[in-house]
Amino acid sequence: MVLRIYGLLKTSLVIGGVQTSTHLGIHMFLHMLQNQKSKRSYFLFNFRSEHFLLCRKITSL
């Protein structure tokens, strides 16, 4: 029983870690794109909405 709870905690921590690092990576990438100030605003908007949906999917798991 204790091992099972520990396993669940470990899994959620790993998932949380992956989610956080992915999130940070995406934000760094967006920041980099914004700094270039090119005609990528449409792409940026698309990327943001997809990112939002992805985060919604991950948190609903």
C-alpha positions in Angstrom: 0.0 0.0 0.0 2.7 2.5 1.0 4.8 1.5 -2.0 1.8 2.1 -4.3 1.3 5.6 -2.9 5.0 6.3 -3.3 4.8 5.1 -6.9 1.9 7.4 -7.7 3.7 10.3 -6.1 6.8 9.6 -8.0 4.9 9.4 -11.3 3.1 12.6 -10.6 6.4 14.3 -9.8 8.0 13.1 -13.0 5.0 14.2 -15.0 5.0 17.6 -13.2 8.7 18.0 -13.9 8.3 17.2 -17.6 5.3 19.6 -17.8 7.3 22.4 -16.1 10.4 22.0 -18.3 8.3 21.8 -21.5 6.4 24.9 -20.3 9.6 26.8 -19.7 11.1 25.6 -23.0 8.0 26.8 -24.9 8.1 30.2 -23.1 11.8 30.6 -23.8 11.1 29.8 -27.5 8.3 32.3 -27.7 10.5 34.9 -26.0 13.2 34.3 -28.6 10.7 34.6 -31.4 9.3 37.9 -30.0 12.8 39.3 -29.7 13.3 38.9 -33.4 10.3 41.1 -34.1 9.7 39.6 -37.5 6.4 38.9 -39.3 5.7 35.8 -37.2 2.9 37.2 -35.1 0.3 34.9 -36.7 2.5 31.9 -36.1 3.1 33.1 -32.6 -0.6 33.4 -32.0 -1.2 29.9 -33.3 1.6 28.5 -31.2 0.2 30.2 -28.1 -3.3 28.8 -28.6 -1.9 25.3 -29.2 0.3 25.6 -26.2 -2.7 26.6 -24.1 -4.7 23.6 -25.3 -1.7 21.4 -24.6 -1.5 22.7 -21.1 -5.2 22.2 -20.6 -4.8 18.6 -21.8 -1.9 17.9 -19.5 -3.7 19.3 -16.4 -6.9 17.5 -17.2 -5.0 14.1 -17.2 
